[in-house]
Amino acid sequence: MARMAEGRGVHRVLVRKPEGKRPLGRPRRRWEDNIKTDLRVVGGGGDWMELAQDKDRWRALVNTVMNFRVP
């Protein structure tokens, strides 16, 4: 059986204590998460990446999201 190289991440986790700390709290929101949320709010379903390929439809959606007011 082959030995794990000592510098590999898997070896460090299995044999030694991992260095550093994990950040507290929930994960940060990504840009993509915001896009998906905005699409859900204005009712634009489907794949946002596919929608972004059509410049005119994407611009209309962005304008809708920017002008959308929550009642």
C-alpha positions, 0 to 999 in steps of 0.5 A: 500500500502506498504511503501518503505524502506528508505535505498533502492536505488529507495527511494533515487532517488525518494525522495532525491537527488542522491549522487555522480557524474556521470563520464564525457565523453563516457563509458569506452571500455570493453574487450568484446567490443574490441573482437567484434570490432576485429572480425568485422575487420578481418571478423570473424563473429558469436558469439565470446563466441562460437568461444572461446570454440574451442581452435584451432579456437580461437588461429587461430583467435587471431593470425590473429588479432595480425598479421592484418595490416590496409592498 
